[in-house]
Amino acid sequence: MGTFLKKDILVLIRDRSELIVLLAMPFILLTILGFSLRGLLGGDTEALHMNVAIVQNDHEEEGIAQFVEDLKASGLPDEAVEALEQTAAEVSPVTLLHKMFASNEVREIIEMTELNEAAAKQQLKEGSVDAIITIPNNFTYRILNKIILDQASGSELEITVNEYSMKTNMLENMMESFVDTLNFEKAVAQAAGESGAAITEAEATEVGGVETITAKEPISSFQYYTIGMAVMFVLFVGSTISSKAFVEKKQHVFHRIMLSGTSPMAYLSGKAIAATVISFLQLVILFSLSALLFQSFSFESVEFWAGMGLISLLLSICVGGFAALLTALSTKWDTDSVSYVFAGGLVTILAFAGGSFFPTTGMPEIVREIGNWTPNGAALTAYLQWMQGLGMVAVWPLLLRIIIITVVLLALSILVFPKRRSV
């Protein structure tokens, strides 16, 4: 085994193009992505800061007053009218909108300025503001009728931008969430079966929110993309080792090894072990460079790095399983197309599903679940959870998935790899 391992490492060192792919390329990509998205994953909102103008064409007090007058004219009892008037004041959409923009979290990102329509359009043209939110006439009256009484057709907020960007897209998502909250209030009122049923602002905050489950700092862009690129490019080791095995067969090195009395399984095991060692070294080098140059990881404790090492080891063994299976297929079919298909297509698919390019938290649940059943996706999630201090209890189910995939890959490679008589 030691001879095979030494041979594969020396062959790889002499191939500069493969070394660039395995070591230089992931480091270059994490550097580019880390600086491009610096701070966004870690909670730094400076890059998202924007100026927004509000054009107020609606008269909130007049809308509420008109809504109450309609209630009185409908013949409802005075007690019911008073209750609905209080509800209307609590769920007035313009008030809720201003409270949302006045919150500390939003004020760190968005600076609001109330302007008339002409001034807002002029400042948007000059670039002084990034977007305009227009509140149309009768907005309050129409929304209150829709939310509380399920009458009228509601109303719409208008967002005007010069061009779409990450910032304006964030504002659009924020406003869609606000409208969803209003729609949710309407749904609650309908489900309650009462004409006056509507949730207040205090009740709305109890419906959902963000809960911090760890005292650790948020994951930075350099940390995320160090992990993301590492778990992606480590897969290329499998295709690299299998392609070298095909070259060895073409040059009759494989046959000479077999004639020397070496067992085919020993040869296959050597490829798996070589891929495991090279993968582990690749991860160690990449993590070390990122920690030294970008301070992505602090040298916290032995326990922290022991956990990182365990995840890396299991992922490396899984890559060894990929190398064994690809070697078995290439040897059996006498083609290196399998290695090229894996490196050129399957790795990209696995990286996309596993979250190497961007976090999958906003993706549908089925996509996240599929990603966590890929070896790279499970490893990425395990790394992130371990870095957030969740402990081995939370990480172990993900590591078990990697172990299961590894066992399946090794079993298939043993079944596929040709025996001595057929090579």
C-alpha positions in Angstrom: 0.0 0.0 0.0 2.8 2.4 0.8 4.4 1.9 -2.6 1.1 2.6 -4.3 0.5 5.7 -2.2 4.1 7.0 -2.9 3.7 6.4 -6.6 0.3 8.2 -6.9 1.6 11.2 -4.9 4.7 11.5 -7.0 2.7 11.3 -10.2 0.3 14.0 -9.0 3.1 16.3 -8.0 4.6 16.1 -11.4 1.3 17.1 -13.0 1.2 20.8 -12.5 -2.2 21.3 -14.2 -3.8 18.9 -11.7 -2.1 20.7 -8.8 -3.5 24.0 -10.0 -7.0 22.6 -10.2 -6.8 20.9 -6.8 -4.9 23.6 -4.8 -4.7 26.9 -6.6 -8.2 27.1 -8.1 -10.2 26.7 -4.9 -8.0 29.2 -3.1 -8.5 31.7 -6.0 -12.2 31.2 -6.0 -12.6 31.6 -2.3 -10.6 34.8 -2.4 -12.8 36.3 -5.1 -16.1 35.2 -3.5 -14.9 36.1 -0.1 -14.0 39.7 -1.0 -17.0 40.1 -3.3 -19.5 39.1 -0.6 -17.5 40.2 2.4 -19.7 41.0 5.3 -23.0 39.9 3.8 -23.0 36.5 5.4 -21.6 37.8 8.7 -24.2 40.5 9.3 -22.3 43.6 8.0 -25.0 45.7 6.5 -22.8 48.5 5.2 -22.7 47.0 1.7 -26.5 46.9 1.6 -27.1 50.5 2.8 -29.5 52.4 0.6 -31.5 55.6 0.5 -35.2 55.2 -0.2 -37.8 57.9 -0.8 -41.5 57.5 0.3 -44.1 59.3 -1.7 -47.2 59.6 0.5 -50.3 60.0 -1.6 -52.5 58.5 1.0 -54.1 60.3 4.0 -54.1 57.8 6.8 -56.4 59.6 9.3 -58.9 60.4 6.6 -58.9 56.7 5.5 -59.5 55.5 9.0 -62.2 58.1 9.5 -64.0 57.1 6.3 -63.8 53.4 7.3 -65.4 54.2 10.7 -68.1 56.3 9.0 -69.0 53.3 6.7 -69.2 51.1 9.8 -71.6 53.4 11.5 -73.7 53.7 8.4 -73.9 49.9 8.1 -76.1 49.8 11.3 -73.6 47.9 13.5 -73.9 48.3 17.3 -71.8 51.1 18.8 -69.8 48.5 20.8 -68.8 46.7 17.6 -68.0 50.0 15.8 -65.7 51.0 18.7 -64.0 47.6 18.7 -63.4 47.8 14.9 -62.2 51.4 15.1 -59.6 50.3 17.6 -58.6 47.4 15.5 -58.3 49.7 12.4 -55.9 52.0 14.3 -53.8 49.1 15.4 -53.5 47.4 11.9 -53.4 50.6 9.8 -51.0 49.6 7.0 -49.3 53.0 6.8 -48.5 53.0 10.5 -47.2 49.4 10.4 -45.1 50.3 7.4 -43.5 53.3 9.1 -42.9 51.2 12.3 -41.1 48.6 10.1 -38.8 51.2 8.6 -38.3 52.8 12.1 -37.0 49.5 13.6 -33.3 49.4 14.5 -32.6 46.5 12.2 -34.1 48.2 9.1 -32.6 51.7 10.0 -29.1 50.2 9.8 -29.8 49.4 6.2 -32.4 51.8 4.8 -32.5 55.6 5.3 -36.0 56.8 4.6 -36.9 60.3 3.2 -40.5 61.5 2.6 -40.7 63.5 -0.6 -43.3 64.5 -3.1 -43.5 62.6 -6.4 -41.7 65.1 -8.5 -38.8 65.5 -6.1 -38.5 61.8 -5.6 -38.3 61.1 -9.3 -35.7 63.8 -9.7 -33.5 62.4 -6.9 -33.9 58.9 -8.3 -32.7 60.2 -11.7 -29.7 61.9 -10.1 -28.9 58.8 -8.0 -29.5 60.5 -4.6 -32.0 57.8 -3.8 -31.9 54.1 -4.8 -35.6 53.5 -4.9 -39.1 55.1 -4.5 -41.9 53.6 -2.5 -45.3 55.1 -3.5 -48.3 54.8 -1.2 -51.3 55.3 -3.5 -54.4 57.4 -2.7 -57.0 55.6 -0.5 -54.5 53.0 0.4 -55.4 52.9 4.1 -59.2 52.8 3.5 -59.0 50.1 0.9 -56.6 47.9 2.9 -58.7 48.2 6.1 -61.8 47.2 4.2 -60.0 44.2 2.8 -58.3 43.0 6.0 -61.1 43.6 8.5 -64.3 43.3 6.4 -63.0 41.3 3.4 -64.5 43.9 1.1 -63.1 45.9 -1.8 -60.1 44.7 -3.8 -57.3 46.0 -1.6 -54.5 48.2 -3.0 -50.9 48.0 -4.1 -47.6 49.6 -3.1 -45.4 50.8 -6.0 -41.6 50.4 -6.0 -39.7 52.4 -8.6 -36.0 51.7 -9.3 -33.5 52.7 -12.0 -32.0 49.3 -12.2 -32.2 46.0 -10.3 -29.4 45.2 -7.9 -28.8 43.3 -4.8 -30.0 46.2 -2.7 -33.2 46.9 -4.6 -33.9 43.2 -4.7 -33.6 43.2 -0.9 -36.0 46.1 -0.7 -38.5 44.3 -2.9 -38.3 41.2 -0.8 -38.8 43.3 2.3 -41.9 44.9 0.9 -43.2 41.5 -0.3 -42.8 40.3 3.3 -44.8 43.3 4.5 -47.6 42.6 2.1 -47.6 39.0 3.1 -48.1 40.1 6.7 -51.1 42.0 5.7 -52.4 39.1 3.7 -51.8 36.9 6.7 -53.9 39.2 8.9 -56.7 38.9 6.4 -56.4 35.1 6.4 -56.5 35.0 10.3 -59.6 37.2 10.2 -61.3 34.9 7.8 -60.3 31.7 9.7 -61.7 33.2 12.9 -65.0 33.7 11.2 -65.5 37.1 12.8 -65.9 40.3 11.0 -63.6 42.1 13.4 -60.9 39.4 13.7 -57.5 40.8 12.9 -54.1 40.4 14.5 -52.5 43.3 16.2 -48.8 44.2 15.8 -48.0 42.6 19.1 -49.8 39.4 18.0 -47.9 39.5 14.7 -44.6 39.4 16.4 -45.6 36.2 18.1 -46.3 34.4 14.9 -42.7 34.1 13.9 -39.2 35.6 14.2 -35.5 35.0 14.3 -34.0 33.1 17.2 -30.3 32.9 17.8 -29.4 29.4 18.9 -25.7 30.0 19.4 -23.4 32.6 21.0 -20.9 32.2 18.2 -20.3 34.9 15.6 -22.1 34.6 12.3 -20.3 32.7 9.5 -18.3 35.1 7.4 -18.1 35.0 3.7 -14.4 33.8 3.9 -15.4 31.0 6.2 -18.3 29.9 4.1 -16.5 29.9 0.8 -13.4 28.3 2.3 -15.7 25.4 3.3 -17.7 25.6 0.1 -14.8 25.5 -2.3 -13.0 22.8 -0.1 -15.9 20.3 -0.2 -16.3 21.0 -4.0 -12.7 20.7 -5.2 -11.9 17.7 -3.0 -14.3 15.7 -5.2 -11.9 16.3 -8.2 -9.3 14.1 -6.4 -11.5 11.1 -7.2 -11.6 11.8 -10.9 -7.9 12.7 -11.0 -6.8 9.4 -9.4 -9.1 7.3 -11.6 -7.8 9.1 -14.8 -4.2 8.2 -13.7 -5.3 4.6 -13.3 -6.6 4.6 -16.9 -3.3 6.0 -18.1 -1.5 3.2 -16.1 -3.6 0.6 -17.9 -2.9 2.1 -21.3 0.8 2.1 -20.6 0.6 -1.5 -19.3 1.7 -0.4 -15.8 -1.4 -2.0 -14.4 -0.7 -5.3 -16.2 2.8 -5.4 -14.9 1.5 -4.8 -11.4 -0.9 -7.7 -11.8 1.9 -10.0 -13.2 4.0 -9.2 -10.1 1.4 -11.2 -8.1 -0.4 -8.2 -6.6 -4.1 -8.7 -5.9 -6.5 -6.6 -7.9 -8.2 -5.6 -4.7 -4.8 -4.4 -3.3 -4.4 -2.2 -6.4 -8.0 -0.9 -6.0 -7.4 -0.3 -2.2 -4.2 1.6 -3.0 -6.2 4.0 -5.2 -8.8 4.5 -2.5 -6.1 5.1 0.1 -4.1 7.4 -2.1 -7.2 9.5 -2.9 -8.1 9.6 0.8 -4.6 10.9 1.8 -4.4 13.4 -1.0 -7.9 14.7 -0.2 -7.1 15.1 3.4 -3.8 17.0 2.6 -5.7 19.2 0.2 -8.3 20.1 2.9 -5.5 20.8 5.5 -3.6 23.0 3.1 -6.7 25.0 2.0 -7.9 25.5 5.6 -4.4 26.5 6.8 -3.9 29.1 4.0 -7.4 30.6 4.6 -6.7 30.7 8.4 -3.3 32.4 8.0 -4.1 34.8 5.2 -7.7 35.7 5.8 -8.1 34.8 9.5 -11.1 32.6 8.5 -10.5 30.3 11.5 -8.9 31.2 14.8 -6.8 28.6 16.5 -9.3 28.2 19.2 -8.9 24.8 20.9 -7.8 21.3 20.3 -11.4 20.2 20.5 -12.4 22.5 17.6 -9.7 21.4 15.3 -10.2 17.7 16.3 -13.8 18.1 15.1 -12.7 19.8 11.9 -10.2 17.0 11.4 -12.8 14.3 11.9 -15.2 15.8 9.4 -12.3 16.2 6.9 -11.2 12.6 7.4 -14.6 11.1 6.8 -15.1 13.3 3.7 -11.6 12.3 2.4 -12.5 8.6 2.9 -15.7 9.2 0.9 -13.6 10.7 -1.9 -11.5 7.6 -1.7 -14.7 5.7 -2.3 -15.4 7.8 -5.4 -11.9 7.2 -6.7 -12.3 3.5 -6.2 -15.6 3.4 -8.0 -14.4 5.6 -10.9 -11.2 3.5 -11.2 -13.3 0.3 -11.3 -15.6 1.6 -14.0 -12.7 3.0 -16.1 -10.8 -0.3 -15.8 -13.9 -2.4 -16.6 -15.1 -0.4 -19.6 -11.5 0.5 -20.7 -12.3 4.3 -21.0 -11.6 7.5 -19.2 -14.9 9.0 -20.1 -16.3 8.2 -16.7 -13.7 10.3 -15.0 -14.3 13.3 -17.4 -18.1 13.1 -17.0 -17.7 13.0 -13.2 -15.3 16.0 -13.1 -17.1 18.0 -15.8 -20.7 17.5 -14.9 -21.5 15.5 -11.8 -19.2 17.6 -9.5 -20.9 20.8 -10.5 -24.4 19.3 -9.8 -23.2 18.0 -6.4 -21.7 21.4 -5.6 -24.9 23.2 -6.6 -27.1 20.9 -4.5 -24.6 20.9 -1.6 -24.5 24.7 -1.3 -20.9 25.4 -2.4 -21.9 28.3 -4.6 -24.5 29.9 -2.3 -26.3 29.0 0.9 -29.3 26.8 0.3 -31.3 28.2 3.3 -33.7 30.0 0.9 -34.2 27.0 -1.3 -37.2 24.7 -1.1 -37.0 22.1 1.7 -36.6 19.2 -0.8 -33.5 20.9 -2.4 -31.9 21.3 1.0 -32.6 17.7 2.0 -31.2 16.4 -1.3 -28.1 18.6 -0.7 -27.6 17.2 2.7 -27.6 13.7 1.3 -24.7 14.5 -1.0 -21.3 13.9 0.6 -20.1 17.4 0.0 -23.4 19.0 1.1 -23.4 16.9 4.3 -19.8 17.8 5.0 -20.4 21.5 4.4 -23.4 21.5 6.8 -21.4 19.5 9.4 -18.5 22.0 9.2 -20.8 25.0 9.6 -22.7 23.5 12.5 -19.5 22.5 14.2 -18.1 26.0 13.7 -21.3 27.4 15.3 -20.7 25.3 18.4 -23.6 22.9 18.0 -21.6 20.0 19.1 -21.0 16.4 17.8 -24.6 15.4 18.7 -25.9 17.7 16.0 -23.1 16.9 13.6 -23.2 13.1 13.9 -26.3 12.4 11.7 -24.6 14.3 8.9 -21.4 12.3 9.4 -23.4 9.1 9.4 -24.7 10.0 5.9 -21.2 10.4 4.7 -20.2 7.0 6.1 -23.2 5.3 4.5 -22.4 6.9 1.1 -18.7 5.7 1.5 -19.8 2.1 2.3 -22.0 2.1 -0.8 -19.3 3.5 -3.1 -16.7 1.0 -1.8 -19.1 -2.0 -2.1 -20.0 -1.0 -5.7 -16.3 -0.6 -6.7 -15.5 -4.1 -5.4 -18.4 -5.5 -7.4 -17.5 -3.7 -10.5 -13.7 -4.0 -10.5 -12.6 -6.8 -12.8 -11.0 -9.9 -11.2 -7.6 -11.2 -12.2 -8.8 -13.4 -15.0 -10.6 -10.6 -16.8 -8.0 -7.8 -16.6 
